Amino acid sequence: MKGLVCLLLLLETFVCVVQHQVDGGLNENEISQQLRSEDGRQNPPQTDTLRDEASTDSQQNYHLFFTDIHAALRELTATVTEQKVNIRELTATVTEQKVNIRELTATVTEQKTINRELTATVTEQKVNIRELTATVTEQKANIREEMNKKNDEISNLTLRQVELRKENRDREIAFSAGLMKSDSGNYIGPFTTEITLTYRNVFTNIGNAYNPITGIFKAPLKGAYMFRISVFGIGPTSATASIYKNGERLVIADAYQAKDHLNSSNGVVLILEVGDVVYVRLWPNTRIYDSENNHNTFSGFLLFPLREQEICKM
């Protein structure tokens, strides 16, 4: 029974020693002294016989358990040492992690600054895009307006082209004719009075303004016209003819010599109103000669039409 009590006391002491070893650390001598002190407290002075027996039992129990306690203590000391190493390593790791965290914090702060700058840039770009969009919209509106104007101009131009084509059809006026259709040569004249020459051999009569039966050109369009005549004869009788407008003599083509062939020509540009007439008259006591070679011709054509205001300027 006493041995069991001693064993319990020793175990309690061992726990305290271990706790103290973990907390502050004790060496082996200190542990032995603490065990002897504890044994003295638990075993007060007795009679010599009892003391001897108790001493013998105590020494036996002490030697019995001290060896195991000492081994356990060494293992615990090794474990504590190892834990201290682990703690130092963990401390170093934590320190390193703190450094990394500080670096990461600095990086995050820098990234936040960059993000703020980027956000400001994006906001500015959005403003620029809105302005550009407004400008593009305005330009589109201007382009549409210009295109509408161009379309109107094209439409007007198309209408004008139609009008011009019609005017061109109206202004397609030209004629040219000779006196004779026969192959044999003939004299015309002399007569005692002027006669209107009828040029029956028509080469061209665009617009049908010239009448080969009467020999008269009648203006279908107000404008400027060019007219030209040529005369051919054989001396000694002169060959003379004039261009008339509405009964008014304007120019003559006249040729004279005592013998052999003689010829002359003349032309004039006239401003004609619609319905004005132009024709050629042979002078009295003169004659002309014509054959299949068409020596005597009467020609005319429209240079360009005229409007009322253009005539007023002239």
VMD Tcl script that draws the C-alpha trace (Angstrom):
set ca {
  {0.00 0.00 0.00}
  {2.83 2.35 0.85}
  {4.48 1.47 -2.44}
  {1.34 2.42 -4.38}
  {1.15 5.74 -2.57}
  {4.76 6.41 -3.38}
  {4.11 5.52 -7.02}
  {1.22 7.98 -7.23}
  {3.31 10.69 -5.62}
  {6.13 10.05 -8.02}
  {3.77 10.21 -11.00}
  {2.34 13.51 -9.78}
  {5.83 14.81 -9.33}
  {6.74 13.59 -12.82}
  {3.82 15.45 -14.33}
  {4.84 18.64 -12.56}
  {8.41 18.18 -13.65}
  {7.37 17.60 -17.23}
  {5.15 20.65 -17.10}
  {7.94 22.70 -15.69}
  {10.34 21.28 -18.25}
  {8.00 22.36 -21.03}
  {7.50 25.77 -19.46}
  {10.99 26.63 -18.30}
  {13.13 23.53 -18.55}
  {14.87 21.55 -15.64}
  {17.98 19.48 -15.73}
  {18.30 15.99 -14.31}
  {19.79 17.06 -10.94}
  {16.98 19.49 -10.36}
  {14.48 16.74 -11.08}
  {16.22 14.39 -8.57}
  {16.30 17.04 -5.89}
  {12.63 17.81 -6.44}
  {11.79 14.08 -6.15}
  {13.78 13.72 -2.89}
  {12.09 16.80 -1.53}
  {8.72 15.43 -2.38}
  {9.63 12.08 -0.77}
  {10.64 13.86 2.41}
  {7.33 15.68 2.58}
  {5.36 12.54 2.05}
  {7.42 10.43 4.61}
  {7.83 12.27 7.97}
  {10.42 11.04 10.54}
  {9.58 7.69 11.98}
  {11.17 5.18 14.22}
  {14.44 3.82 13.11}
  {12.99 0.51 12.05}
  {10.11 1.99 10.15}
  {12.41 4.61 8.72}
  {14.79 1.97 7.53}
  {11.99 0.01 5.96}
  {10.52 3.06 4.35}
  {13.95 4.10 3.18}
  {14.56 0.70 1.71}
  {11.18 0.69 -0.02}
  {11.63 4.25 -1.17}
  {15.02 3.56 -2.65}
  {13.75 0.46 -4.36}
  {10.75 2.32 -5.77}
  {12.92 5.27 -6.69}
  {15.42 3.14 -8.57}
  {12.54 1.25 -10.15}
  {10.73 4.28 -11.60}
  {13.47 6.81 -11.98}
  {14.99 4.94 -14.88}
  {11.63 5.06 -16.80}
  {11.02 8.65 -15.81}
  {14.49 9.62 -16.91}
  {13.98 7.97 -20.32}
  {10.57 9.59 -20.74}
  {12.06 12.91 -19.75}
  {14.78 12.62 -22.36}
  {12.17 11.82 -25.01}
  {10.08 14.76 -23.86}
  {13.12 17.02 -23.89}
  {13.91 15.90 -27.45}
  {10.29 16.50 -28.45}
  {10.34 19.97 -26.87}
  {13.61 20.77 -28.65}
  {12.15 19.60 -31.93}
  {9.02 21.70 -31.32}
  {11.20 24.71 -30.61}
  {12.96 24.17 -33.94}
  {9.58 23.83 -35.63}
  {8.40 26.97 -33.88}
  {11.46 28.87 -35.08}
  {10.88 27.62 -38.61}
  {7.21 28.57 -38.38}
  {8.22 31.97 -37.02}
  {10.59 32.45 -39.95}
  {7.85 31.32 -42.34}
  {5.34 33.69 -40.74}
  {7.88 36.52 -40.99}
  {8.45 35.70 -44.64}
  {4.69 35.56 -45.21}
  {4.33 38.95 -43.54}
  {6.95 40.34 -45.92}
  {5.11 38.76 -48.84}
  {1.83 40.18 -47.56}
  {3.38 43.64 -47.32}
  {4.69 43.30 -50.85}
  {1.31 42.07 -52.05}
  {-0.38 44.94 -50.22}
  {1.94 47.39 -51.95}
  {1.25 45.69 -55.30}
  {-2.51 45.79 -54.69}
  {-2.25 49.47 -53.76}
  {-0.30 50.14 -56.94}
  {-2.85 48.17 -58.97}
  {-5.68 50.16 -57.38}
  {-3.90 53.37 -58.40}
  {-3.45 52.03 -61.93}
  {-7.11 50.95 -61.97}
  {-8.18 54.42 -60.88}
  {-6.05 55.95 -63.65}
  {-7.45 53.47 -66.16}
  {-10.97 54.23 -64.96}
  {-10.31 57.94 -65.44}
  {-8.86 57.24 -68.91}
  {-11.84 55.06 -69.83}
  {-14.22 57.76 -68.63}
  {-12.36 60.32 -70.73}
  {-12.45 57.98 -73.71}
  {-16.19 57.49 -73.24}
  {-16.61 61.27 -73.31}
  {-14.48 61.43 -76.47}
  {-16.50 58.60 -78.02}
  {-19.74 60.41 -77.22}
  {-18.35 63.57 -78.79}
  {-17.16 61.62 -81.83}
  {-20.53 59.90 -82.07}
  {-22.23 63.28 -82.01}
  {-19.81 64.54 -84.65}
  {-20.37 61.47 -86.82}
  {-24.13 61.85 -86.44}
  {-23.84 65.48 -87.47}
  {-21.62 64.54 -90.41}
  {-24.12 61.87 -91.46}
  {-26.88 64.45 -91.35}
  {-24.75 66.83 -93.42}
  {-23.91 64.06 -95.88}
  {-27.58 63.14 -96.18}
  {-28.42 66.78 -96.76}
  {-25.66 67.08 -99.36}
  {-26.79 63.86 -101.02}
  {-30.36 65.14 -101.10}
  {-29.09 68.30 -102.72}
  {-27.06 66.28 -105.18}
  {-30.05 64.09 -105.92}
  {-32.14 67.18 -106.49}
  {-29.41 68.56 -108.72}
  {-29.22 65.26 -110.59}
  {-32.99 65.23 -110.94}
  {-32.92 68.80 -112.15}
  {-30.00 67.94 -114.40}
  {-31.90 64.98 -115.76}
  {-34.89 67.19 -116.44}
  {-32.57 69.74 -117.97}
  {-31.00 67.04 -120.12}
  {-34.46 66.04 -121.31}
  {-35.19 69.65 -122.07}
  {-31.84 70.00 -123.81}
  {-32.48 66.90 -125.86}
  {-35.82 68.37 -126.86}
  {-34.14 71.68 -127.57}
  {-31.45 69.87 -129.53}
  {-34.12 68.14 -131.54}
  {-35.67 71.54 -132.11}
  {-32.34 73.08 -133.02}
  {-31.40 70.31 -135.46}
  {-31.96 72.59 -138.44}
  {-29.76 72.50 -141.53}
  {-30.22 72.37 -145.28}
  {-28.21 72.47 -148.49}
  {-29.47 72.33 -152.11}
  {-28.38 72.79 -155.74}
  {-30.34 74.22 -158.63}
  {-30.56 71.33 -161.09}
  {-31.47 67.67 -160.88}
  {-30.75 66.96 -164.58}
  {-27.41 65.83 -165.88}
  {-27.37 68.28 -168.85}
  {-26.16 71.85 -168.41}
  {-28.67 74.74 -168.60}
  {-28.67 78.49 -168.33}
  {-31.07 80.30 -165.98}
  {-31.70 83.88 -167.17}
  {-31.38 86.50 -168.16}
  {-34.80 87.91 -167.09}
  {-36.05 91.46 -167.14}
  {-36.96 91.35 -163.43}
  {-35.64 89.62 -160.35}
  {-36.82 86.06 -159.81}
  {-36.66 83.78 -156.76}
  {-34.37 80.83 -157.41}
  {-35.74 77.40 -156.48}
  {-32.99 74.99 -155.47}
  {-34.64 71.65 -156.21}
  {-31.65 69.29 -155.86}
  {-31.80 68.90 -152.07}
  {-28.71 67.41 -150.40}
  {-29.75 67.93 -146.80}
  {-32.94 69.22 -145.17}
  {-32.82 68.45 -141.43}
  {-35.89 69.89 -139.75}
  {-37.61 70.42 -143.12}
  {-37.40 74.19 -142.77}
  {-36.43 74.60 -146.43}
  {-39.09 74.23 -149.13}
  {-37.56 73.03 -152.45}
  {-40.73 73.92 -154.35}
  {-40.74 77.62 -153.39}
  {-37.01 77.94 -152.66}
  {-37.82 79.60 -149.30}
  {-36.38 78.80 -145.85}
  {-38.81 79.48 -142.97}
  {-37.36 79.73 -139.45}
  {-39.04 77.25 -137.04}
  {-37.02 78.49 -134.05}
  {-35.79 81.81 -132.81}
  {-32.01 81.88 -133.11}
  {-28.86 82.73 -135.00}
  {-28.58 81.22 -138.48}
  {-25.81 81.00 -141.05}
  {-26.65 81.24 -144.80}
  {-24.39 80.96 -147.82}
  {-24.83 81.10 -151.65}
  {-22.55 80.40 -154.61}
  {-23.10 81.49 -158.24}
  {-21.46 80.30 -161.48}
  {-21.74 81.72 -165.00}
  {-20.11 82.10 -168.42}
  {-19.10 85.52 -169.83}
  {-19.78 87.94 -171.15}
  {-23.07 88.01 -169.16}
  {-22.58 88.64 -165.42}
  {-23.82 86.21 -162.75}
  {-25.41 88.00 -159.77}
  {-27.72 86.82 -156.95}
  {-28.76 88.19 -153.55}
  {-29.86 86.76 -150.17}
  {-33.16 88.22 -148.92}
  {-34.76 88.21 -145.50}
  {-38.49 89.02 -145.38}
  {-38.23 90.99 -148.67}
  {-35.04 92.84 -147.65}
  {-31.90 92.42 -149.73}
  {-28.93 91.71 -147.51}
  {-25.86 90.45 -149.43}
  {-24.98 89.64 -153.07}
  {-22.71 87.25 -154.89}
  {-21.62 88.88 -158.19}
  {-19.16 87.85 -160.95}
  {-18.39 89.41 -164.37}
  {-15.81 88.99 -167.13}
  {-15.90 89.18 -170.90}
  {-15.51 85.48 -171.50}
  {-14.86 82.11 -169.94}
  {-16.17 80.89 -166.58}
  {-16.97 83.22 -163.71}
  {-18.10 82.48 -160.12}
  {-18.73 84.14 -156.76}
  {-20.04 83.35 -153.28}
  {-21.14 85.12 -150.13}
  {-22.65 84.38 -146.74}
  {-24.34 86.01 -143.78}
  {-25.37 85.28 -140.15}
  {-28.92 86.36 -139.35}
  {-31.02 86.60 -136.19}
  {-34.38 85.15 -137.12}
  {-37.66 85.08 -135.30}
  {-40.03 82.17 -135.71}
  {-41.66 82.48 -139.15}
  {-38.99 84.72 -140.73}
  {-38.19 83.71 -144.32}
  {-34.89 83.70 -146.21}
  {-34.46 83.08 -149.95}
  {-32.22 83.89 -153.00}
  {-33.15 86.10 -156.00}
  {-31.41 86.35 -159.37}
  {-30.80 89.90 -160.55}
  {-32.37 91.18 -163.81}
  {-30.34 90.85 -167.02}
  {-27.97 88.31 -165.43}
  {-27.66 84.61 -165.86}
  {-26.17 81.59 -164.18}
  {-25.17 78.22 -165.52}
  {-25.65 74.90 -163.78}
  {-25.15 71.20 -164.51}
  {-24.72 67.88 -162.72}
  {-21.68 69.46 -161.04}
  {-23.99 71.69 -158.92}
  {-22.12 74.96 -159.35}
  {-24.91 77.05 -157.75}
  {-25.89 76.19 -154.16}
  {-27.94 77.63 -151.31}
  {-27.18 76.39 -147.73}
  {-28.12 77.35 -144.20}
  {-28.18 76.02 -140.63}
  {-29.01 77.01 -137.07}
  {-25.99 78.14 -135.08}
  {-27.82 78.26 -131.71}
  {-31.26 79.15 -130.40}
  {-31.85 82.45 -128.63}
  {-34.08 83.41 -125.74}
  {-35.89 86.70 -125.53}
  {-33.50 88.24 -123.01}
  {-30.50 87.25 -125.13}
  {-31.97 89.01 -128.10}
  {-32.60 92.09 -125.98}
  {-28.93 92.19 -124.97}
  {-27.93 92.07 -128.59}
}
mol new
graphics top color blue
foreach p $ca { graphics top sphere $p radius 0.5 }
foreach p [lrange $ca 0 end-1] q [lrange $ca 1 end] { graphics top cylinder $p $q radius 0.2 }
display resetview
